[in-house]
Structure formats: structure tokens, C-alpha cells
Amino acid sequence: MRSGPLGSLSPRTLLGVAAVLVALALPLVLPPFQVTLLTNILIFALVVTGLVLLTGIVGLTSFGHAAFMGVGAYTTALVSTRLGLSPWLGLPAGLLVTGTLAALLGAVTLRMQGHYLPLATIAWGISLFYVFGNTPALGGNTGLTDIPALELLGLRLTGPRPYAYLALLSVLLAAAGAQCLLSSRTGRAMRALRSGPLVAEAFGVPTFRLRVQVFVLSALLASWAGWLYAHNQRFLNPTPFGLQSGIEYLFMAVVGGAQYVWGGLLGTAVLTDLRERLRDTLPALLGQQGNFETVVFGILVIAVLHGARRGLWPVIERWLPSAGLRRLEHAGTLPARAPVPRGEVLLDVRGAVKTFGGLRAVDDVSFTLHAGEILGLIGPNGAGKSTLFNLVTGVSPATAGQVLVAGHDVTRASPGAVHRLGVSRTFQHVRILPELSVLENAMMGGYARARAGIVRSVLHLERAEEAALQREALAQLERVGLQAHATELAGALPLGQQRLLEVARALVGDPALLLLDEPAAGLRHGEKRELAAVLRRLQAGGITILIVEHDMDLVMSVVDRLVVMSSGQRLAEGLPADIRRDPAVREAYLGVDLPGAGAA
Ligand SMILES: Nc1ncnc2c1ncn2[C@@H]1O[C@H](COP(=O)(O)OP(=O)(O)OP(=O)(O)O)[C@@H](O)[C@H]1O
């Protein structure tokens, strides 16, 4: 039986198409008052979509996005009233002004950590609000009137229905672009930023630049909303662009589900509709006027967050058909590194020193690692292994000495630069993206092998590259025995498989050198055996490995050579059998039973 034109679409896609059709019918079937409400919801949803990307995905909280909406609105108002230009020109003008302003503000504030960034967004949110209110050219607190309506093919978009369609088209475009972005290389990098820069930087993501780019993109969406708002209301004053509105947009994102584009839309619809209803009913119920809806709003947000911490959308999504694995067609291949000839020096640590105040955590350590080898770095707790690992991976620079990777001096290089030279790593504490699939996590490792940036991702023009990444990730998952779990959520895997997933992710980066930071920590016996088998297979496949590990059974069974550290210094170096018998090593490990040591 041949499938029809819809036969190849997944149930989830069909549901999406049905939802869009319903949305398209709404302006026709709803009464005018409701169509106006729908238009407002759609305009606000543009701002909230930006906040989903910035706050929900990247983890940067902004209270100031209502102000960016104001910049877009006031720019188009000035362009169309004072300059007398077409209101359509107000959109690019608003985007230009908002984008420039956001890039400047982002460059200054996005280096801030913790609570300082949200405080900074409050500061510039308030500042812009007062600029709107105190600038005579912007009409001050009384506002600007007589903003012209939009015209399309000689038709004035003044009635609620045509405008609702314009707003709906805007939201559909923005939501589709946001979804495309999130399913791309850049989108995965954005998600990785949420838990801090460590993982993203290790795979070559320019973290600060990406934060600024997403900040600007989210501000542009707010500016677009401002343009729609100005030509719908045709009157502007500063009130809708103040801090309270900024907070409400954040509420909408959080209540709907800040990590989901559709969650943002849902939150906007629920809270905007609720606010209208409360405004109508509360004064009658309480017998007096006042902003009581704000109080009820606050209580409601707390209640929702109590019951559904990730917002309403994940609750709905549980009932939707799962997305499954969409195999991307026409997979090409990613650029690959020329193999390093066996035996060539791949890592050269020369007299490395790292001091913390008076403490020499790494004290004049030297060793080399040759292509094709597995080298173990061991030592008792506090010996300096992790610190040395950080020197090699670019996480922190050496105080003195040199680190060379394939002949390149990386002593002061960034983690991304070290990665681009062919070094991939895993983490002592597993750092996967639990809410993404196993496959998407593995694809994250290939960030530096692909090129598409934010614009190509939003426009979905990077599918060939994405297909190649997907193919590579599937191949590496197969290499570590995880191919059957590709579509599962990474967070649902047991620890042993999560560690293997980190190995697969590192392999997708096409490393010449794989650095494993305590890969057996927390694993059960069977999982350790599986890990050892994977490491031997990788070595047979030409991968060079440096492994920092406490588990002596695992280390002794897989490594070719060992470097032993104690109190920051290199205590011994040699074959596992010799290290087992070394009296100095046995003394350093006092009380720890070195496997095979008794045989000496
Ligand atoms: N950022 C830091 N600031 C100050 N001291 C540090 C810092 N990082 C590590 N140290 C100190 O450096 C020494 C070496 O620590 P390191 O974590 O490198 O040892 P390790 O061999 O990896 O230990 P473990 O096996 O327990 O992870 C310790 O005394 C530790 O307290």
C-alpha cells in the first residue's frame, strides 16, 4: 500500500500542522474582542519566545526585555510620524537600533556571573523606561499619538482580524526559527551553556560570543513585538515597557515552560487571558478597584512552580506522541584529522608548575605521551592529578613550564583551542545534557567540526552538515555500545552508560588524544569491565588516551604506562608491573592495596 502525501509525516508533525490550522481559523471564528486579545497574546509571545531562548535555554535571566520592546516601538513611531516614512521601514529601523543597543549592553553585562546579570538587566530596564518617559521627542509620559496604521497592497490593517493574521504570521515565523535553531549545532551549544561554560568551551564553543548573539536575537524578537504593538495601538506611552512588564514576560515564560518554545506561547496565552479575566472579575468580587490581578498572578506563579517546576508545557508534552529519531538524509562526511603516526609525541608536559598561593599543586612535572599509547596518571587524593588535567585541557594556565600538544604550545591556550588541536575530554563529574537525547548529546561533541552559525541555523540551511554530524554521532555511539539508546533521554541512562556517552561525545570531536578524568568513578564492577573493553577497542582503533583514575584494577588492566604523582610531584613513571613493585609508590599509597603488588 502506498502512503499518501501525509503518510511520511510523524504523528507529532501532523499534530503541529493541525494546531497551526486551528490557529489560522481562530481570527475568523472568534468575536472581535477575543481577536484583539489574541493579537495581544501573539505580540507578547514574540517577546516571550526571545526569553525562552535567553533565559530558558541559555540560563541568562533578563528582567529588561520589555524595554527592548519599547525601543522597537518608539523607533517605528518616530520613523513613521516624525520622519514621515513608511511604517514598514520602522521594522528594520527598530531592529537596527535595538540590535545595536543590545550588542553594546550585552558586551558590557554578559560577562557578569550569578545574581549580577539579572540586577544589571533591571538597571538598564529601568533606565530605558525613564528615557522613554523623559525624552520630549518621545512624547514624555503623555506619549506619542497618531502613529499610522500599516498598509498592505493599499489595504489599511486597522481591523482586529487582519492585524491578528499579521501577528500570527510573525509568531509562527519566530517560533519556527527558534525551533530550527534549537535543533541545530548552535542550539545544542546554547543548551550546554546553561550549566556553565565548562562543557561548551571544552568542545570549542565561543561561549561569550554565543551569549551575546542569543541576547541580541532575543532583543530583536522583543523589538519586532514593539513594532507590531505600536502600529496596532497607534499610541505609545512608557507604561507597557517598564520593569513590571519585564517581570510579567518572565512569568509567562516560566509558567508555560521556559525551556520550550511552545511552552512560552502557552504561558503567554494562559497568563494574558487570565489577567483580562481577573481584571473583569476581581473588582466585582472584592467591591473595589486596584491592581489585585497582580497579587493573584504572583500566587498563581508560585502554585504552578510548586506543582510543575519546569512549567506547564512538559505536563502536556507527556501526552504527545514522542518525536522519535528523525534520520537526516544525504549525510556527507565531516572534515577529519590526519592520523598522527604511531609513536610520535602527542603530548609533551615540560616542567609544569601550578601554584595556588603558597601551595605547589603541580610541582615541576614532566612526561610525554606517544600516539597509540594509553597512559595512566595516578596518585593519592590531593596529588595534583586534576590540576595537571586542567593545565593540559586549557582550563587553567600553568604558572611555569610548558604544555605542547602535537608540537603546538598550549600553555596559555583556551580549552577550545586545545580541542581544535585534537584533544577531547570527559569530566570527573558526568556533565551531559540530561533533557536531550543520547544522540543529541553525542552530536554536541562535533561542534568544532561543523560551521553553521546562528543565522543558517534559524533558516534551517545547515541540514547537510547536521546530517553528517548525526551520522558521525551514531557511529561513535555504536563504537561504545550505546546505539540502541540513541533516542532515549540522556538523563535516564544509568551512570555507567552516561560515562560511555561522554566518551562517545568526545569521540565525535575526532580526537587524536582522548583525556578521561576518572571515568570509572561510581561505576559497578560490570560497568568497569565494559569501560575497559571500550578503551582497548579505542586504542586498537588508533586513539591515544590519557586516563586519570583511582581504580587500580581498571588502570592496571588497560594502560601501557603509568605516571605516578604525589604531593604535586612526579613520583614515578614506568610500566604497570614496575610501578606495582616501586617502594616509593607503595609508600605513597600506604594502606591502599595495589593490585599485584603482593607478587613482588
Ligand atoms: N582552585 C584551587 N585553589 C586552591 N587550591 C587548589 C585548587 N585546586 C586544587 N587545589 C589544591 O591542589 C592540590 C591538588 O589538588 P587536585 O585536585 O589536583 O588533586 P587530585 O590528585 O586530583 O586529587 P583527587 O584524586 O582527590 O581528585 C590539593 O591540595 C587541592 O586542595
The ligand as an ORCA input file, in Angstrom:
! r2SCAN-3c Opt
* xyz 0 1
  N      41.460     26.089     42.576
  C      42.215     25.726     43.616
  N      42.553     26.612     44.554
  C      43.330     26.250     45.613
  N      43.828     25.021     45.798
  C      43.519     24.085     44.891
  C      42.708     24.382     43.754
  N      42.561     23.242     43.020
  C      43.257     22.290     43.667
  N      43.832     22.794     44.778
  C      44.687     22.074     45.700
  O      45.710     21.481     44.932
  C      46.024     20.198     45.449
  C      45.909     19.161     44.348
  O      44.504     19.007     44.052
  P      43.989     18.109     42.861
  O      42.503     18.228     42.858
  O      44.718     18.459     41.625
  O      44.424     16.652     43.338
  P      43.954     15.266     42.756
  O      45.167     14.428     42.656
  O      43.183     15.456     41.524
  O      43.005     14.753     43.919
  P      41.710     13.798     43.790
  O      42.218     12.483     43.376
  O      41.165     13.792     45.182
  O      40.789     14.428     42.792
  C      45.092     19.940     46.619
  O      45.788     20.265     47.818
  C      43.968     20.908     46.375
  O      43.382     21.308     47.591
*
